[in-house]
C-alpha cells in the first residue's frame, strides 16, 4: 500500500472546503452559533501560516466545536436511511466526519 502524505497547506485547503460543505447543513439544523464559529475558523485558516500558533489554536477550536461547547459529535454518527436514498442526516454525518478527521489530522 502506498501512503500519500499531504502538506499542511493541502490539509488546510481541504479543511476549509469541508467546513464550507458542513456549515449550511448545520444551519439547516438550527446550529447557527456552531456554523458561525466554523465559518470564522475557515476564514482564519486561509491566512494562517503552516505550524503557526494561530493555526494550532484554530484547529483546537474546530475540534472543541465537536467535543465541547457546541456538542456537534452526535452529527458524526452514521444513520441508516432508506435504500438508494441519500438523506440529509447521512450527508451531515459525512460532512461532519470529514471536518473532524481533517482537523484531527492537522492537530
C-alpha positions in Angstrom: 0.0 0.0 0.0 1.2 3.5 -0.8 0.7 6.3 1.5 0.4 9.8 0.1 1.5 12.5 2.6 -0.3 15.8 2.3 1.2 19.1 3.2 -0.3 21.2 5.9 -1.3 23.7 3.2 -3.2 20.9 1.3 -4.8 19.8 4.6 -5.9 23.3 5.4 -7.4 23.8 1.9 -9.3 20.5 2.3 -10.5 21.5 5.8 -11.7 24.9 4.5 -13.7 23.1 1.8 -15.1 20.6 4.3 -16.2 23.4 6.6 -17.9 25.2 3.7 -19.8 22.0 3.0 -20.8 21.4 6.6 -21.9 24.9 7.7 -25.1 25.1 5.5 -26.1 21.7 6.8 -25.6 22.9 10.4 -27.7 26.0 9.7 -30.5 23.7 8.5 -30.3 22.0 11.9 -30.5 25.4 13.6 -26.9 25.2 14.8 -26.2 28.9 13.9 -23.6 29.5 16.6 -21.6 26.4 15.6 -21.8 27.3 11.9 -20.7 30.8 12.6 -17.7 29.7 14.7 -16.7 27.2 12.0 -17.0 29.9 9.3 -14.8 32.1 11.3 -12.3 29.3 11.8 -12.2 28.7 8.0 -11.5 32.4 7.4 -8.6 32.2 9.9 -7.2 29.1 8.2 -7.0 31.0 4.9 -4.4 33.3 6.3 -2.7 31.1 9.0 0.9 30.1 8.3 1.6 26.4 8.5 2.7 25.3 12.0 1.8 28.7 13.4 0.3 29.2 16.8 -2.7 30.7 15.1 -3.2 27.6 13.1 -3.0 25.4 16.1 -5.5 27.5 18.1 -7.9 27.4 15.2 -7.7 23.6 14.8 -8.2 23.3 18.6 -11.4 25.5 18.3 -12.7 23.3 15.5 -12.2 20.1 17.5 -13.7 21.8 20.5 -16.9 22.6 18.5 -17.4 18.8 18.2 -16.2 17.7 21.7 -17.0 20.8 23.8 -19.2 23.9 23.5 -21.4 23.1 20.5 -21.5 19.4 21.1 -21.5 18.5 17.4 -20.3 14.9 17.9 -23.8 13.4 17.6 -23.8 14.6 14.0 -20.9 12.4 13.2 -22.8 9.2 13.9 -23.8 7.2 10.9 -27.6 6.9 10.3 -29.4 4.3 8.3 -31.6 5.8 5.5 -33.9 4.1 3.1 -32.0 2.1 0.4 -31.0 4.1 -2.6 -31.6 7.4 -0.9 -29.0 9.8 0.4 -30.6 11.6 3.3 -29.7 14.9 4.9 -28.7 13.1 8.1 -26.2 10.9 6.1 -24.9 14.0 4.3 -24.5 15.8 7.7 -22.8 12.8 9.1 -20.4 12.5 6.2 -19.5 16.2 6.2 -19.1 16.5 10.0 -16.8 13.4 10.0 -14.7 14.9 7.2 -14.2 18.1 9.1 -13.4 16.3 12.4 -11.0 13.9 10.7 -9.1 16.7 8.9 -8.9 18.8 12.0 -7.5 15.9 14.0 -5.0 15.1 11.2 -3.7 18.7 11.4 -3.6 18.8 15.2 
